[in-house]
Amino acid sequence: MILLVAFIVISGCKSYDEHYISDDNDEVKIDVINESEYIYVPEIITSPEFMGNLEYIRNITFYENKVYFIASGANDMFSESIYSMEMTGNDISHLSDYSKPSSLINEGGSVYINNLISDGFGNLWVVETVFPENDTNETILIRKLNSAGSELMVLDISDYVTDIILSNFQFTIDNDNNIYVGFENRIYVFDISGELLFFLTTGDRVSRIIKLQTGTAVYNIGQRALRIIDFENKTCGETINLPMNVQNIFPGNVKFHCLYTRGSLLYGIDIITNKEELILDFLDSDLLFDSILNINLMENGQIVLVMFTSHGLLDAPTTEIVIMTKLPVSERKNKEFLTLAGINIDFNIRNAIVLFNRNSTTHRINLIDYSNFNIGINDNTGLMRLTTEIIAGKIPDILALSGLPFQKYTKQGLFVDLNEFLDNDPELNREDLFNNLLLISQVDEALYRLFPAFSISTVIGNPEKIGFETGWTIDEFITLLDANPDADIPFGEQMSKILFLNLVLMHNIDQFVDRTLGKAYFNNDNFIGMLETANRFPAEAVNAGFAAIGEGEEHIAAGRQIMVWMQLRDFLIFRMNRTIYGGEVVFKGFPGESGTGNALNIYGDVAISSQSEYQNEAWEFIKFLLSEDFAKNHIPVLFPINRNAFNKRLHSATDKENQFGINLHSGMFLNVPELRDDEAEQIYNLINSISIVIDSDETIWNIISENAGDYFNGQTTAQDAARIIQNRVQIYLNEMQ
């Protein structure tokens, strides 16, 4: 039986203005949202076999009206075989004539199928690794099969590719049946008889090889470019530059040489003109998925994709076929449109938009991610464009605030105070949320933003070493370092001069910047002391950033490390570190004059425009984002702001059945017990005590980083650095008033 879902909501695709990006001497066109022209209606086909008897479904390939794929039985990846299925999801069957090369396997050995592709002429090509039981030298084969699985040709490439990583192996076939094998930073090219014609050392890891519709093979250079393999001259040929944020690359059709996705957008590119065309936005079709396994643009205009979807935290993931049919825009049901805009909009918000659009009978949210306009890694073209449009009065109904100048926008009166909506909503109460976190997120007693998830940025350690009380001053921190000379890397290998200064300032920024009055306070002994303390750390960190689970346990055991900076975002991280530090930890926080160095990190924060005519509808979306149901299914690795969702995870963490063991970085095995009731109370008390919100201002930080760097490099004194920072930040704040 096949489950087929056709969405009642028919959603639209858009036309776009042309925008070009340049990289070296090449240009790539980016499309800019204009107006709707046509719509795609998706049919989701979920096969029970996908959810039941078959697992590890991968390497999806198409030929005519058939889908071919590799799959295995439940819990046994080495029992896999090759299967075929109709595009409609019917007639799933094992290829009747396919068999593994068992003659090469000693008793007890195994075969792993590395890859599978169709050559477009009715044949399948498969790469298999044979693992003999008593022989360390595996055999790597490429075999050509007919559509039923019978072997037509076999090629042993073991002499060329050794120590193969099962998932890191790429190959394709060009129109002349030349075989391209990509492994690490090498590409081997064989003819149909198996003779090695030439090989290339690319200088880059070969992450993908595909055949263009011209029949030419190309390989992927990271996420920014494709490079043609010049068969005639036996060399790496022309580079095809791609826009920012390209995620997945697929073979194209007669119109496009190849396809790729950027966020929720699907593009085709013509490599001759080096221009891309937007095909569709998956959000317009209300599609939720974790990853796209393959895409096929059919001659009849339909788009067939195979996608992997998790369906939330509590449901088993499925592999689904989606058949998308293009229809005239007149088919669209009459709905009012809201716009949600931002920069690098996160997956949780995207999911919420899809679910909201599916469920609402009166309104739809249209998403614009302005990061699609960026033309380089550190480029801010998207932010500049959004800012320009806001100044011109083209203000989105909802803004996703991550990466945006929130404080600047609040001063401009851009947002509506959400307190009125929250206090008057008949379904959502403040008691349903961590209201104390909402209160500290206010600006001048106005709640301009709400958020579905959070973490606590803190410093933890054994209280016997760093003290039992939460919080400390810079002087107390220095005293601790001086009293523990063996702790030569007190934060482990994660800390550097500039990182320590950055973190201390983020957790104490209100001591140095008064945004209400527009005043800076850096030219004082407090800040100079922070500079001098930061200068005690290494210039470069070995492992910059907050600690991974269980990282540095050998340094902790030896007494060289006595604390760690961490983002407390779930109960697992707390339980792990609690065990590593001997069974007890204190949330000490970063040092500062106020002595309260634990701070709130906000995720997925959104605001409603004060100019929007759809404020009530926008509130319904935000309310859904804050709901227990959304947190339960779509916020896996952060604390939810919804108390019921939080409490259910807390209860699960205290269940004795949730004890487990884990191998740490050092190889040490760690038994991790369940969360104790007193520890649950400790975490609750921490959340209730938070009074600081981390709101980084990139301009202020760049000023501090530049001049503090001069001090760390010995080019100036701490006093002079503080004076220069004071003057420059004050000028910036004056401009902001």
Buried (B, 14 or more C-beta within 10 A) or exposed (E): EBEEEEBEBBBBBBEBEEBEBEBEEBBBBBBBBEEBEBBBBBBBBBBBBBBEEBBBBBBBBBBEEBBBBBBBBEEEBBEBBBBBBBBBBEEBEEBEEBEBBEEBBEEEBBBBBBBBBBBBEEBBBBBBBBBBEEEEEBBBBBBBBBBEBEBEBEBBBBEBBEEBEEEEBBBBBBBEBBBBBBBBEBBBBBEEEEEBEEEBEBEBBBBBBBBBBBEBBBBBBEBBBBBBBBBEEEEBBEBBBBBBBBEBBBBBBEEBBBBBBBBBBBBBBBBEEBBBBBBBBBBBBBBBBEEBBBBBBBEEEBBBBBBBBBBBEEEEBBBBBBBBBBBEEEEBEEBEEBBBBBBBBBEBBBBBBBBBBBEBEEBBBBBBBBBBBBBEEEBBBBBEBBBEBBEEEEBBBBBBBBBBBBBBBBBEEBBBBBBEBBEEBEEBEBEBBBEBBBEEBBBEEBBBBBBBBBBBBBBBBBBEBBBEEBBBBBEBBBEBBEEBEEBEBBBBBBBBBBBBBBBBBBBBBBBBBEBEEBEBBBBEEBBBBBBBBBBEBEEEBEEEEBBBBBBBBBBBEEEBBBBBBBBBBBBBBBBBBBBBBBEEBBBBBBBBBBBBBBBBBBBBBBBBBBBBEBBEBBBBBBBBBBBBEBBBBBBEEBBBBBBBBBBBBBEEBBEEEBEEEBEBEBEEEBEBEBBBEEBBEBBBEBBEBBEBBBBEBEBBBEBBBEBBBBBBEEEBEBBEBBBBBBBBBBEBBEEBE
